[in-house]
C-alpha cells in the first residue's frame, strides 16, 4: 500500500484470509460501501493456494490507498496469528475483525463508531448476527446468536463489576467472537491483549480477556454482521484428539495467567475457578465426538493422551480440564454401555416373541 501520511483512519478493518476466492469480493465490496468513509482495510493472506491474493490485489485501486495487502511467510492454519500480524500495521483508533468469507451491512462501521465515541467504549459488543448456512448448495439465512439471556434493545453500558461480568460470561451471556465487535486499539495495546498461538479457542481467550479488562464495555442491538457457514471452512475442520486436548490445556493456562495479573482474581479466587471450570466443561461437552467413537474403542487412547500430554506434566495447572475429561468420558461410557444393555434386552424380548433379529 502506498503510504498516505495524511490519512488517519478512524477504523482499521483486519481480515485474515485463506482460500476465500469464492467470497472475498463480496467481503471487500461490503467495505467499499461503508457509510463510514475514513476506514482502512488490512488483508493478511495466510498462504492461500487459490487466487484469493490476486483478487484482493485488484481491489487496491478501488480503495484509493486504503487497502493494505500482506502475506504470511508460512501458513498458520488459523486466523489468530494473521490478525496479530495485521495489528502491527493498523493505524485506526478502533479495530474491527472481519472474516474473509463474511460481509457487513453498509452502515455497520458508522453505527459502531458513533456508539464507541459516545460511550468512550473500549469494546462495542453486538449480540446477534445474520447466519447464512449452506444447505444442498444454497444458503439459508436467519438471525442467530449463541449468546443466552435477555438481549439489549438500545446501546447499554455493561456493569463495571468484574465478578458480575465473569458470572455472566460463564452463563453464556457474552458472545465470544472477535468478529462482530469494535475494539479501541489503545485498549488492546495497553492491556497487551493479542490472539493466542492456538489452532482453536483463540477467539474465546481473546474476548474473555477483553470482558475482564475493559473499563467501558457497551452492548448494542444492531444486527449487521453476515456470517457464512461453509462445509469446508477452518472452523468446521476435524482435528485429532491430541490437538484438541492440547489446545484446551493451552487456553486454560492463558486464561489463568491473565487472571493472576489482576488483583480482583487474587482477592476473589472463586471467579477465577468458575471461569476455568466453565471453559473445561463447555469444551468437553462440545467436543465429545473427538474423544469417543461410537464403539467406545477410543477411550483408552484418550486416557493415554490426557495423562501423557497434560496430567503428567503440570497437573496443578490442568486440574479442571483433567477432571472434566475423565468425568465426561466415564459418563459417556456408562451411557453407551446402558444403550447396549437396552438393545440386548430388546433383542431378547423380540426373540421370545418369535421375531427374527
N, C-alpha and C positions, 0 to 999 in steps of 0.2 A: 504494500500500500504506500503510495506517495504520501509522505508525512505533511499534514497541514497543521502547522503550529498554532494557527489562529482558531482552529476548530476545537471547541471544548464541549464534548458531548455530555448531555445530561445522563444518558443511559448507555452502558455497554452491554450489548446482547452477545452472549457467548454460546456458540454452537459446537458441540463435539459431533463429528461426522465419521461414519464408517459405512461404506456401500449403501448410500442413500440416493442413488441416481434417479430412482423412480419417484422420489418425493421431495427432494431438496429444492427444486424450483418453486413448488407451492410454498414451502417454508420461507424462502427468500422473498417471494412476491408479497407474502403477508407482512414482511418487514418494510418493503418498499412502500406499501400502502398505509403505513402508520401515520396517524394524525399528530403524533409527537415527532417533529421533524429532526431535532438535533440528537440523533442517536448514531452510534457506531456499531458495526457488526464484526465480530471476530469469529471466523470459522476455523476450526482445527481439524484437519483431515488425519484420521488415525490409520494412515497407510491403507486406504481403500484399494480394492482390487478391481473395481468397476470404474466408470468415468465420472464419478462424483466430483473429483477435484477439477476436472476440465469444465464441468457445468458451472460450478461456483466461480471459477476464474472468469467466465464470460459475463458474470454479473457485476464485475468490478466497475465497469464504466457506468452502469445504471446507478450505482451508489455514489458516484462522483467523489471518490476518495474516502468514503466512509466504510468501506469493506476491507478488512484485513484477512487474507487467506494464508494460513500457516499449515505446516505439516509436521507430524511427529517423526522422529528418526526411526522408530520401530513401533509396531502395533502394540498397544497396551491392553486391548481386549475389553475395555470398559470405558465409560465416559469420564471418570474421575480425574485421571492424570491429564488428559487433554484440556479439561476445564481449568485445572491448576496452571497449566502452561499458558493458556489464553489470558488468565487473570493478570499475569505479569505485564501484559500489553494493554490492559484495559485502562482507559482514561476517564470514564464516566463517573459521575457522583454516585450512580447506582449501577448494580449488576443484575442482569436478567438472564437466566439459563433457559435455553430452548433446544429441544432435541431436533435433529435434522430431518426426521420423518413426521414432525408435528408442525402446527402453524397456529397463529393467534389472530384474533379479530383486529380490525383496523384501529380501534380506539383503545386497545388493551394497555399499551405502554403509557399513553397520555393519562388514562384514568388512574393507573397505579402511581405515576409520578405526582399527580396532584394530591393524592392521599398521603404519600410519603412526605411531601413538603408541608402539608397541613399539620400532620402529627409529629413531624421531625422523627419519622419512623426509622428504626434500624432494619425492620423486616415488615413487608406488607404481604399478608398471607391470604391467598384465595382458597376457598373451601371446596369448590366444585369445578368440574371440567366437562367439556364435551368429549365423549368417548366414541370413537369410530372403530368398530370391530369388524375384521374381515371374516365373512361367513359365506362359504361357497363362491369365493371370488368377488363378492360385493361387500361394501362397507355399510354396516347398520349403525345409526347414530342415536345417542341418548345422553342426557345429562347424568353424570355419576359423581360419586365421592366414596372413598373408603374410610372417610372420617365418620365418627359416630357422635350422636348427641345433637343438641339444637344448633342450627346454623344462624348466623347473624343476618339481619335484614338491612343493616346500614353499617358503614365503617365503624368499627368498635375497637377501642384500645384495650388490649389484654391486661389482666392484672399484673402488677409487678411482684406479686407473691410467688417466689420461685417454687415453693412447696406445692402450691396450687397448680402451677404450670406443669410440674413433673407428674402430679397425680392425674391431671387431665391428659397428659401425653400417654400415660400408661393405660388410660381408658379410651384410647384411640380418638381423642377429641382434637388432635392435630394431624393434618395431612403432611406426611414426611417426604414429599417430593421436593427436590431442589428447584425443579421447573415449577412454574405457576406461582412464583414468588418474586418480589423485588427486594434486593438486599442493598443496604448502604455499603459502599466499598470500604470506607474508613472503618466501619464497624467490624467487617470481616478481617481487615488488616490489623486493627488494634487488638483483636481477640485471637489472632493467629488461627483463624478457622479456615481450613482447607479441606479438600476431599481426601479421605484416607486411601492409602495404596492397597485397595481391595478390589476383587472382581465382583463382589456383591455387597449389598447393605451400605454402600458408600453414601447414598442419599440419606438413609436413616441416621447415621452417625453425624453427618454434616448438619442436618436440620435440628437434631436433638441439641447439639451444641448451641445453635442459634436460639432455640427456645429458652435455654438456660441463661445465656449471656445477654440477650437483647434487653436494652432499657425500655424502649418503646416498640412493642410488638402489636401490629394492627391487623385485625381480620376484616375482610371485605366480602360482600355478597356477589361480586362480579363473576360472571361465567364467560371467560374469554379465551381459555386455552383449549386447543383441539388436539386430543391425544389419540394417536393411531395405534391400534393393537395389530401387530403383524405376526404371522406364524413363525417367521424366521428371524425375529429381532433378537438382540443380545439378551434382553430381559427374559425371554422365553427359552433361552438356550439351556439344555440339560447339562448339569455339571456332575462330576463324580463326587462320591461321598466324602473323600478326604478333603477336597477343595471346599465343599460346603461347611464342613466342621471347622476347618482351619480359619475360614473367613468369619464364622460366628465367634470363634475364640478371639480373633483379632479385633472384631467390632466391640466386644465386651471390654477388652483390655483398653482400647482407645477411649471408650465412654468413661471408664473408671479413672483413667489418668486425667482426663479433662475435669471430671467432677472433683478429684482430690486437689485441684488447683483453686477450688472455690471454697471459701470459708463456710458457706452455707451447708455444704455436704459434710464437712468435717464436724460441724456442730450438730447436724441432723442426719446421721448415717442411715436412718430408715429410708429416706428418699433415694439415697444412692443405691441401696439394695433393691428397692422397689423397681427402679429403672432397669437394673441389670436383670432382675428376675423376670420382668415383663418381656424384655428382648429375648431371653433364653426360651421362655415358654412359647412366645409368639412364633419364633422361627422354627422351633422343633415341631410345633403343630403344623406349620405351613409346609414343612419340608419332609414330612413322613415318607413321601414317595422316594426320597433319596436314600433313606435309611433301611426301609423294609420292603422286600419284594413280596408278592402275593403268596409265594410258597414258603416264606419265612426263612429261606436259606441264607439271607444276607445278614441276619442278626449277629452271628459270631464275628463276621468281618467288621461290622460297625463297632462292636465292643472292642476289638483289637485296635481299631483306628482311634477311638476315644482314648484308650489307655496310652497308646504309643505317642500320639501327637499332642495330647492335652494334659491328661491327668498325671502322667508320669513326669512331666516337665515342671510345671508350676501349678500344682493343684489349688494353692491358695488363691490364685488369680482366676481360676476357672471353675470354682465350686458350683456356681449356679448352672452353668452350661452342662457340666458333667452330671450333676444331679438330675436335671431335667432330661438329659439324653437317656439315662438309664431308666427313669420313670416312664417316659413315653414309649421306649422300646418294649418294656415289660407289659405295659397296658395294651399295646398293640398286639403283642404275642398272645396275651390272655384272650383278647378279642378274636383273633384268628383261630386259636385253639377251640374256643367256645363254638365258633361257627362250624368247625369240623365236627364237633360232637353233635351239634344240632342236625347237620347234614347226614351224619351216620345214623342218627336216631330216626330221621325221616325215611331214609332208605330201608331201614329195618321194618318200619311200620308198613311201608308200601309193599315190601316183600311178603309180609304176613297177610296182607290183603290180596295177594296174588298178582301184584304188579311186577313188571319186568324192568329192573333198574340196573 
